[in-house]
Amino acid sequence: MVKKGCLVFRKNGKVKLSYCHRNAHLRGLGRKVVRLCRGHTAEQLNTIYENLILVEEESPMTREQREAYKKYVPPETWTDDFTWTMALKYTKDITEPLKDGFRYLVNYESFLEAWRNRWQYFIDLDTKNLEVYKFGLEILCQESDIISHDTIDYPGGYDPVMVGRFPLSDIPEDWIEICEKNYRKKKIVLVDLDS
């Protein structure tokens, strides 16, 4: 399932975002984010956030950064001139570098509002909650991938919708089912009025 998404750390209104190129759905990236939260205290998650150094995607990787990052990507994708763009594309599990204390994160905050960012997982360090959002609920019958909020038929239809909020210290075992149930309640169902 090729779904783009992100993991977002939020603190004092500021975000640091880790991009996920594929499998960002609940049973993919979602499970990995929950494991990250369950395996770390709020203080440890805060330390991860504080230690992250944002880099621009176009910035060259140093040799040390490349070597440190090598273990997070499939061997067949590795090249000696590996770039941050390649890291965004090929990282199998975006939580692994965070768990290991890898300090560099591509500044991809601009992706937060993109409708292709279908699943968003916010670790809110102020409220100490994990928030799960689904984005692009009404990408229906559009002629273009470029969305303008000035021309959409359903204002707010492209905004992220929260489908789950859980305390970082007590994420329930059935969190996926809760999110799926909440998502189903919010989806538009097309009905054939002629039948």
Disulfide bonds with the S-S distance in Angstrom:
none
